[in-house]
């Protein structure tokens, strides 16, 4: 149990695919802090995985939601509002690109691949925040996940770097728009972690090796370290923080590499 008490708080988390998901690590730490959770999984194929993960988490709400479908997004928040009454936190940990667009020449990315990556990885934050905000009656905290490829070229990351750049701009835009309602919007820029999505990145093992060699802490980060930063962003410890991109990468971002 971490010494942060978020009892009576409620969160909805998007992006839990399996036990290695960053979103799942965040779910675990929020649950330990007393938060009641709603977990949105993408489709019926992932439902059984989600059900296994939440065994023992009393009162956790499981909801199917494909963020490419506006009607599903609306339905999820209607159900969450009916069950929870209000909402305190939104965690957006969603990214997707076609495998063929995560390698090769960036100039060869087609229109459809570009649109898919930007729609799922970046645009999806906008309707989720719009709907979540209606339930954040006393303010709230929104967290999304980004990566340093938003600013630099990482071989194999390709279109996802463009998507993350768009996502980070959205964080600033949404923070400005919702600040007067005491809704804070921030992003965590995590170092490379072993996740289901990471398997599709060409050269990912080399990326982790180089990060560990070059980072000031001389190691890779852990899922728990990202989750602890999310806990901070949900708590009153970060009450004055919004529109920020917070690096959790063992210091790699400061190095001229």
C-alpha positions as CSV (number, residue, x, y, z in Angstrom):
1,X,0.0,0.0,0.0
2,X,1.4,3.4,-1.0
3,X,1.0,6.3,1.5
4,X,-1.5,8.0,-0.8
5,X,-5.2,7.6,0.2
6,X,-7.6,8.0,-2.7
7,X,-10.5,6.3,-1.1
8,X,-13.9,7.3,-2.5
9,X,-12.2,8.4,-5.8
10,X,-13.2,6.9,-9.1
11,X,-11.3,6.3,-12.3
12,X,-11.8,5.0,-15.8
13,X,-8.8,3.5,-17.5
14,X,-8.4,2.8,-21.3
15,X,-5.7,0.6,-22.7
16,X,-5.5,-2.6,-20.6
17,X,-4.6,-5.4,-22.9
18,X,-2.7,-7.8,-20.7
19,X,-0.7,-8.0,-17.5
20,X,2.2,-6.1,-19.1
21,X,0.2,-3.1,-20.1
22,X,1.2,0.2,-18.6
23,X,-2.5,0.8,-18.1
24,X,-2.7,-2.3,-15.9
25,X,0.2,-1.2,-13.8
26,X,-1.6,2.1,-13.2
27,X,-4.9,0.2,-12.4
28,X,-3.1,-1.8,-9.7
29,X,-1.5,1.2,-8.0
30,X,-4.8,3.2,-8.1
31,X,-6.7,0.2,-6.7
32,X,-4.1,-0.1,-3.8
33,X,-4.7,3.6,-3.1
34,X,-8.5,3.0,-2.7
35,X,-9.7,4.1,-6.1
36,X,-12.8,2.4,-7.6
37,X,-12.0,1.4,-11.2
38,X,-13.8,1.2,-14.5
39,X,-11.6,-0.6,-17.1
40,X,-12.4,-0.3,-20.8
41,X,-11.1,-3.1,-23.0
42,X,-11.1,-2.8,-26.8
43,X,-13.3,-5.7,-27.9
44,X,-14.8,-9.0,-26.9
45,X,-11.6,-10.9,-27.7
46,X,-9.9,-9.0,-24.8
47,X,-12.7,-9.4,-22.3
48,X,-11.5,-12.7,-20.8
49,X,-8.1,-11.3,-20.2
50,X,-9.5,-8.3,-18.4
51,X,-11.8,-10.5,-16.3
52,X,-8.8,-12.6,-15.2
53,X,-6.8,-9.5,-14.3
54,X,-9.5,-7.9,-12.1
55,X,-10.3,-11.0,-10.1
56,X,-10.2,-9.9,-6.4
57,X,-10.8,-6.2,-7.3
58,X,-14.2,-5.7,-5.8
59,X,-16.6,-3.3,-7.5
60,X,-14.5,-3.0,-10.6
61,X,-16.5,-2.2,-13.7
62,X,-15.6,-3.8,-17.0
63,X,-16.7,-2.1,-20.2
64,X,-16.1,-2.8,-23.9
65,X,-15.0,0.3,-25.9
66,X,-13.5,0.6,-29.4
67,X,-12.4,4.3,-29.3
68,X,-12.8,4.5,-33.1
69,X,-16.5,4.3,-32.6
70,X,-18.2,7.4,-31.2
71,X,-21.3,5.5,-30.1
72,X,-19.3,3.1,-28.0
73,X,-17.4,6.0,-26.3
74,X,-20.7,7.6,-25.4
75,X,-22.2,4.4,-24.1
76,X,-19.2,3.7,-21.9
77,X,-19.5,7.0,-20.2
78,X,-23.2,6.7,-19.8
79,X,-22.7,3.4,-18.0
80,X,-19.9,4.8,-15.9
81,X,-22.0,7.7,-14.9
82,X,-24.9,5.5,-14.0
83,X,-22.7,3.2,-11.9
84,X,-20.3,5.8,-10.4
85,X,-22.3,9.0,-10.4
86,X,-19.1,11.0,-10.8
87,X,-15.6,10.5,-12.0
88,X,-12.2,11.8,-10.7
89,X,-9.6,10.3,-13.1
90,X,-9.2,9.4,-16.7
91,X,-6.2,7.3,-17.9
92,X,-5.7,7.2,-21.7
93,X,-3.0,4.6,-22.5
94,X,-3.9,3.8,-26.1
95,X,-1.7,3.7,-29.2
96,X,-1.9,1.8,-32.4
97,X,-0.4,1.8,-35.9
98,X,-0.3,-0.8,-38.7
99,X,2.8,-3.0,-38.3
100,X,4.0,-2.1,-41.8
101,X,4.0,1.6,-40.7
102,X,6.4,1.0,-37.8
103,X,9.4,0.2,-40.1
104,X,10.8,1.2,-43.5
105,X,10.8,4.6,-45.0
106,X,8.6,7.2,-43.3
107,X,7.9,8.8,-46.7
108,X,6.2,5.5,-47.8
109,X,3.4,5.7,-45.2
110,X,0.0,5.7,-46.9
111,X,-2.9,7.9,-46.2
112,X,-4.9,5.1,-44.5
113,X,-2.0,4.1,-42.2
114,X,-1.4,7.8,-41.2
115,X,-5.1,8.3,-40.4
116,X,-5.4,5.1,-38.4
117,X,-2.3,5.9,-36.2
118,X,-3.4,9.5,-35.6
119,X,-7.1,8.6,-34.9
120,X,-6.4,5.8,-32.4
121,X,-3.3,7.1,-30.7
122,X,-4.0,10.9,-30.6
123,X,-7.5,11.9,-31.6
124,X,-9.1,9.4,-29.2
125,X,-8.0,11.5,-26.2
126,X,-10.3,14.4,-27.3
127,X,-13.7,12.6,-27.1
128,X,-12.7,10.7,-24.0
129,X,-11.8,14.0,-22.2
130,X,-15.0,15.6,-23.5
131,X,-17.2,12.9,-22.1
132,X,-15.2,12.4,-18.9
133,X,-15.4,16.1,-18.1
134,X,-19.2,15.9,-17.8
135,X,-18.7,13.5,-14.8
136,X,-15.8,15.4,-13.2
137,X,-18.1,17.6,-11.1
138,X,-15.5,18.6,-8.7
139,X,-12.5,18.7,-11.0
140,X,-10.3,15.8,-12.0
141,X,-7.1,14.5,-13.5
142,X,-6.5,13.2,-17.0
143,X,-3.3,11.2,-17.8
144,X,-2.1,10.0,-21.2
145,X,1.0,8.2,-22.3
146,X,3.6,9.6,-24.7
147,X,7.2,8.9,-25.8
148,X,10.3,11.0,-26.7
149,X,9.8,10.1,-30.4
150,X,7.4,13.1,-30.4
151,X,10.5,15.2,-30.6
152,X,13.3,13.0,-31.9
153,X,13.6,10.3,-34.6
154,X,13.6,6.8,-33.3
155,X,14.2,4.2,-36.0
156,X,11.3,1.9,-36.2
157,X,8.8,4.2,-34.4
158,X,7.9,6.1,-37.6
159,X,4.3,7.3,-37.7
160,X,3.9,6.8,-33.9
161,X,6.3,9.7,-33.4
162,X,4.0,11.9,-35.4
163,X,1.0,10.6,-33.4
164,X,2.7,11.3,-30.1
165,X,3.6,14.9,-31.2
166,X,-0.1,15.5,-31.9
167,X,-1.0,13.9,-28.6
168,X,1.3,16.2,-26.6
169,X,-0.2,19.3,-28.3
170,X,-3.6,18.0,-27.3
171,X,-2.5,17.8,-23.7
172,X,-1.6,21.5,-23.8
173,X,-4.8,22.5,-25.6
174,X,-7.1,20.5,-23.3
175,X,-5.3,21.7,-20.2
176,X,-5.9,25.3,-21.2
177,X,-9.6,24.6,-22.1
178,X,-10.5,22.7,-18.9
179,X,-8.3,24.4,-16.3
180,X,-11.1,26.7,-15.2
181,X,-13.0,23.5,-14.2
182,X,-10.1,22.3,-12.1
183,X,-9.5,19.4,-14.6
184,X,-5.8,18.8,-15.0
185,X,-4.4,17.2,-18.2
186,X,-0.9,15.8,-18.2
187,X,1.2,13.2,-20.1
188,X,3.8,10.8,-18.9
189,X,6.7,10.3,-21.3
190,X,7.9,6.8,-20.4
191,X,11.1,5.1,-21.5
192,X,10.8,1.9,-23.5
193,X,8.9,-0.9,-21.6
194,X,8.0,-4.4,-22.6
195,X,4.4,-4.3,-23.6
196,X,2.2,-5.9,-26.2
197,X,2.4,-2.8,-28.4
198,X,6.2,-2.7,-28.1
199,X,6.5,-6.0,-29.9
200,X,5.5,-4.4,-33.1
201,X,8.3,-1.8,-33.0
202,X,11.2,-2.8,-35.2
203,X,14.5,-2.8,-33.2
204,X,12.8,-2.5,-29.9
205,X,15.4,-4.7,-28.0
206,X,18.1,-2.4,-29.3
207,X,16.1,0.6,-28.1
208,X,16.0,-0.7,-24.6
209,X,19.7,-1.6,-24.6
210,X,20.7,1.9,-25.8
211,X,18.4,3.6,-23.2
212,X,20.0,1.6,-20.4
213,X,23.5,2.4,-21.6
214,X,22.9,6.1,-22.1
215,X,20.5,7.1,-19.3
216,X,22.1,8.7,-16.3
217,X,20.6,6.0,-14.0
218,X,22.2,3.4,-16.4
219,X,19.1,1.2,-16.5
220,X,15.7,0.9,-18.0
221,X,12.6,1.9,-16.1
222,X,9.9,-0.3,-14.7
223,X,6.1,-0.4,-15.1
224,X,5.8,0.4,-11.4
225,X,7.8,3.6,-11.8
226,X,5.4,4.8,-14.5
227,X,2.4,3.8,-12.3
228,X,3.8,5.7,-9.3
229,X,4.0,8.9,-11.4
230,X,0.4,8.3,-12.5
231,X,-0.5,8.0,-8.8
232,X,1.2,11.4,-8.1
233,X,-0.7,13.0,-11.0
234,X,-4.0,11.7,-9.6
235,X,-3.3,12.9,-6.1
236,X,-3.4,16.3,-4.6
237,X,0.4,16.2,-4.5
238,X,0.2,17.4,-8.1
239,X,-2.6,19.9,-7.6
240,X,-0.7,22.7,-9.4
241,X,0.5,20.6,-12.4
242,X,-1.3,20.7,-15.7
243,X,-0.3,20.7,-19.4
244,X,2.9,19.0,-18.5
245,X,4.9,16.2,-20.2
246,X,6.6,14.4,-17.4
247,X,9.6,12.2,-18.4
248,X,10.0,8.8,-16.6
249,X,12.9,7.5,-18.5
250,X,15.9,7.2,-16.1
251,X,17.0,10.6,-17.3
252,X,17.6,9.6,-20.9
253,X,15.8,12.7,-22.2
254,X,18.6,15.0,-21.0
255,X,21.4,13.3,-22.8
256,X,22.8,14.4,-26.2
257,X,22.8,11.0,-27.8
